[in-house]
């Protein structure tokens, strides 16, 4: 089981009231929400291995070099923060180190790689996996990794954190009309404002899905365009031709990496917390209460 950690604690932050606070009044809603979600995941799925994948670089320079607008709207321009700092809610930022400390004390492996996003870590671990993989994320970009033959599916939170939709190839095709790899091509064609991807103007999700169904993948679409395929409307042909510079670089930006350098680490889910004393101290400091108790109990099964 691979966790898209930041995606999940963002959802926890917005899904649990900020009135959930530590004894000193500091909000701990993201910490407690993530712990409760983690407890449910472990109890319901009992994964052999569990990795909390993290962004060592949430906006890698190599992606920005290819598409300068990549996640540009998320950048905080405040001088004291620097030009490349992600804008996050003020009361979430102080909770992130607490989340990291709790995961470490529980014994849940946190894994990232300099110059890469959590998506790339997930892509690499998925490529290396020898058995089924559950990817837990609120980010649709990772739908591109779904693969029935390898047992790779995405567990996607809907309506907060309490309900998970399991996406396999059938569910993905029913909703978007594409398979796993096809989702990346769909995303780059339609664009994604949340990631600063412009897409091809005038090519929405349904049109992109139809083009992919007809031509197989982005390369097939461009080959058909070059061959003068008459099934393109004049407007589609014009828009795709004008977007060729974008389409030449977008695949490398949108497709998650599968060859990220990662340190050797044991992903096995522990049967008991790694550092009970540290957990007790974190509980006393931050008032994690029932959320931490449930997470500890889930480890023991």
C-alpha distance (Angstrom), angle and dihedral (degrees) to the residues before:
residue distance angle dihedral
X1 . . .
X2 3.81 . .
X3 3.80 119.7 .
X4 3.79 122.8 -152.7
X5 3.79 86.7 -145.9
X6 3.80 103.1 -169.5
X7 3.80 92.1 45.1
X8 3.79 89.2 54.0
X9 3.80 98.6 45.9
X10 3.81 90.0 47.7
X11 3.81 87.9 55.6
X12 3.79 90.9 45.5
X13 3.81 90.2 50.8
X14 3.80 92.7 53.8
X15 3.80 94.0 37.6
X16 3.82 99.0 53.2
X17 3.82 120.4 58.9
X18 3.80 116.3 -105.1
X19 3.80 86.9 -129.4
X20 3.84 86.2 82.2
X21 3.80 98.4 98.0
X22 3.79 144.8 165.4
X23 3.82 120.3 -108.2
X24 3.82 89.5 -91.7
X25 3.80 91.9 53.2
X26 3.83 97.6 -102.0
X27 3.82 112.3 142.3
X28 3.81 113.1 -110.0
X29 3.81 97.9 170.9
X30 3.82 94.0 121.0
X31 3.81 92.1 48.0
X32 3.77 94.9 49.3
X33 3.80 94.2 40.1
X34 3.80 91.4 52.4
X35 3.81 91.8 47.0
X36 3.79 91.8 52.6
X37 3.78 90.9 47.8
X38 3.80 91.0 48.3
X39 3.80 90.8 50.5
X40 3.81 91.0 53.0
X41 3.80 92.8 46.8
X42 3.80 92.5 51.9
X43 3.79 94.5 43.3
X44 3.81 94.2 46.9
X45 3.80 100.2 40.8
X46 3.84 107.1 22.1
X47 3.82 94.8 -153.5
X48 3.80 117.3 -160.5
X49 3.80 89.9 -143.4
X50 3.79 128.5 29.3
X51 3.80 125.5 -175.2
X52 3.80 126.5 -177.4
X53 3.81 100.7 -149.3
X54 3.81 115.2 -153.6
X55 3.80 139.7 -166.8
X56 3.78 110.0 -110.6
X57 3.80 84.7 174.8
X58 3.81 115.9 16.2
X59 3.84 92.3 -171.0
X60 3.82 108.0 30.4
X61 3.81 115.5 -153.1
X62 3.79 91.7 -131.7
X63 3.80 90.7 59.7
X64 3.81 92.8 45.1
X65 3.81 90.4 50.1
X66 3.80 89.2 57.8
X67 3.83 96.2 42.1
X68 3.83 111.9 15.3
X69 3.81 92.5 -166.0
X70 3.83 91.1 60.7
X71 3.83 105.6 133.0
X72 3.81 87.9 -25.9
X73 3.81 93.1 140.3
X74 3.80 90.0 60.5
X75 3.77 93.4 58.7
X76 3.78 116.6 108.1
X77 3.78 110.0 -138.9
X78 3.81 95.7 -164.3
X79 3.79 107.6 133.0
X80 3.80 94.6 -131.7
X81 3.79 91.0 54.1
X82 3.79 96.8 46.4
X83 3.79 128.5 -126.4
X84 3.78 98.0 -73.9
X85 3.78 106.1 47.4
X86 3.78 119.6 124.0
X87 3.77 115.5 -119.8
X88 3.81 108.9 -121.9
X89 3.80 130.8 162.9
X90 3.82 111.7 -80.0
X91 3.80 93.3 -124.2
X92 3.81 93.8 49.0
X93 3.80 98.2 56.6
X94 3.84 95.4 67.0
X95 3.82 90.2 50.3
X96 3.81 95.3 59.1
X97 3.84 95.7 75.7
X98 3.81 88.8 48.4
X99 3.80 90.5 52.5
X100 3.81 90.0 49.8
X101 3.80 92.6 48.7
X102 3.81 92.5 48.8
X103 3.82 92.8 49.1
X104 3.81 90.3 49.4
X105 3.79 92.8 49.2
X106 3.80 91.3 47.8
X107 3.80 89.0 51.8
X108 3.82 97.1 -116.8
X109 3.80 108.1 148.6
X110 3.82 115.0 -118.3
X111 3.77 112.3 -158.3
X112 3.79 133.7 -177.9
X113 3.78 139.3 145.6
X114 3.82 129.1 -137.8
X115 3.78 111.8 -103.2
X116 3.80 94.5 18.1
X117 3.78 140.2 93.0
X118 3.78 126.7 -125.5
X119 3.83 87.9 -105.0
X120 3.80 89.1 63.2
X121 3.81 92.0 49.4
X122 3.80 88.7 50.7
X123 3.80 90.8 48.2
X124 3.79 91.9 51.2
X125 3.80 95.4 46.4
X126 3.80 89.8 46.9
X127 3.80 91.0 52.0
X128 3.81 90.4 50.5
X129 3.80 96.1 45.3
X130 3.79 118.2 114.7
X131 3.79 95.4 -163.9
X132 3.81 140.9 30.9
X133 3.80 118.2 -43.8
X134 3.80 130.3 -155.0
X135 3.81 113.3 -161.2
X136 3.80 113.0 -160.9
X137 3.79 112.0 -158.5
X138 3.77 144.6 133.7
X139 3.82 89.1 -147.3
X140 3.80 116.0 96.9
X141 3.82 91.5 -156.4
X142 3.80 88.5 83.6
X143 3.81 91.8 61.7
X144 3.81 84.3 88.7
X145 3.83 89.1 74.7
X146 3.82 95.4 58.9
X147 3.80 109.2 122.7
X148 3.81 123.0 164.2
X149 3.80 92.9 -167.1
X150 3.80 90.4 61.2
X151 3.81 96.3 34.8
X152 3.81 94.3 -113.6
X153 3.79 115.6 151.9
X154 3.79 136.9 158.7
X155 3.80 123.9 -124.1
X156 3.79 104.1 -153.3
X157 3.82 121.4 -168.4
X158 3.78 114.2 -129.3
X159 3.81 126.3 -174.6
X160 3.79 94.1 14.1
X161 3.79 118.2 -50.8
X162 3.77 102.1 -47.1
X163 3.79 100.0 81.7
X164 3.80 127.1 50.3
X165 3.79 124.9 -162.2
X166 3.81 112.1 -152.3
X167 3.80 111.2 -141.8
X168 3.79 118.6 -159.8
X169 3.81 125.5 158.4
X170 3.81 93.4 -79.1
X171 3.81 93.2 51.1
X172 3.80 91.6 45.2
X173 3.80 93.0 50.1
X174 3.82 91.7 45.7
X175 3.80 92.0 54.1
X176 3.81 102.7 34.2
X177 3.81 106.7 13.2
X178 3.81 94.3 -123.3
X179 3.80 140.5 92.5
X180 3.81 125.3 -118.9
X181 3.82 100.6 -80.1
X182 3.79 88.8 38.5
X183 3.79 90.2 61.9
X184 3.82 91.3 69.0
X185 3.81 90.3 53.4
X186 3.80 90.2 46.2
X187 3.81 90.6 51.8
X188 3.78 95.5 49.4
X189 3.81 93.0 46.3
X190 3.82 96.2 49.0
X191 3.81 93.7 36.1
X192 3.79 128.6 -136.6
X193 3.81 119.2 -121.0
X194 3.81 91.0 -166.3
X195 3.81 89.1 63.7
X196 3.79 97.6 34.4
X197 3.81 93.3 -111.8
X198 3.81 109.6 149.5
X199 3.80 96.6 -159.3
X200 3.79 121.3 -167.3
X201 3.82 109.9 -48.9
X202 3.77 110.8 -116.2
X203 3.82 94.0 16.1
X204 3.79 106.2 107.8
X205 3.77 129.3 -179.9
X206 3.81 96.9 -84.2
X207 3.79 94.3 46.1
X208 3.80 90.8 47.1
X209 3.81 90.2 51.1
X210 3.81 91.4 50.5
X211 3.80 92.1 49.4
X212 3.80 91.1 49.6
X213 3.80 91.9 47.6
X214 3.79 90.0 52.2
X215 3.81 99.1 42.2
X216 3.81 104.5 25.1
X217 3.79 102.2 -128.0
X218 3.80 142.8 -5.9
X219 3.78 92.0 -77.6
X220 3.81 89.2 52.5
X221 3.80 91.5 50.3
X222 3.80 92.2 51.6
X223 3.81 91.9 45.1
X224 3.80 90.3 52.3
X225 3.78 89.3 48.2
X226 3.81 90.8 53.0
X227 3.81 90.5 47.7
X228 3.80 91.6 55.2
X229 3.79 95.1 -114.2
X230 3.81 105.4 -166.5
X231 3.82 94.1 -147.1
X232 3.81 90.9 81.2
X233 3.78 113.7 91.8
X234 3.81 114.6 -127.9
X235 3.82 89.3 -109.0
X236 3.81 92.9 51.0
X237 3.79 91.2 48.1
X238 3.80 91.8 50.4
X239 3.79 94.2 47.2
X240 3.79 94.4 47.1
X241 3.80 92.6 47.2
X242 3.79 91.3 50.4
X243 3.81 90.5 48.5
X244 3.82 95.5 52.8
X245 3.84 94.7 107.5
X246 3.81 89.4 53.7
X247 3.82 93.2 43.5
X248 3.81 90.0 52.3
X249 3.82 92.6 62.9
X250 3.81 104.9 23.2
X251 3.83 96.5 82.4
X252 3.81 92.2 61.9
X253 3.80 90.5 49.5
X254 3.80 97.6 44.7
X255 3.80 101.1 38.7
X256 3.79 112.3 80.1
X257 3.78 117.4 -120.7
X258 3.79 118.4 -106.2
X259 3.80 99.0 -170.8
X260 3.80 105.0 58.5
X261 3.83 115.0 151.9
X262 3.79 106.3 -115.2
X263 3.80 130.6 -179.6
X264 3.77 120.6 -114.0
X265 3.79 107.8 -94.1
X266 3.79 139.6 155.2
X267 3.82 110.6 -113.3
X268 3.82 95.1 -174.2
X269 3.79 113.7 132.6
X270 3.82 106.3 -119.3
X271 3.79 121.0 -124.7
X272 3.80 91.0 -138.5
X273 3.82 135.1 17.8
X274 3.80 114.2 -74.3
X275 3.80 94.6 -138.3
X276 3.83 113.0 21.1
X277 3.81 92.7 173.3
X278 3.80 91.6 55.6
X279 3.81 89.8 49.0
X280 3.80 90.7 51.8
X281 3.80 90.0 51.6
X282 3.80 92.1 48.0
X283 3.80 90.1 48.8
X284 3.80 91.9 51.1
X285 3.80 92.9 47.1
X286 3.80 98.9 43.0
X287 3.80 104.4 24.9
X288 3.80 96.1 -125.1
X289 3.80 92.2 166.3
X290 3.78 119.6 162.2
X291 3.81 93.4 3.1
X292 3.79 92.0 63.5
X293 3.81 92.5 41.0
X294 3.80 90.4 54.6
X295 3.81 92.2 48.7
X296 3.82 91.4 49.5
X297 3.79 91.2 47.8
X298 3.81 91.9 49.1
X299 3.79 90.9 58.3
X300 3.77 90.3 58.8
X301 3.78 91.3 49.8
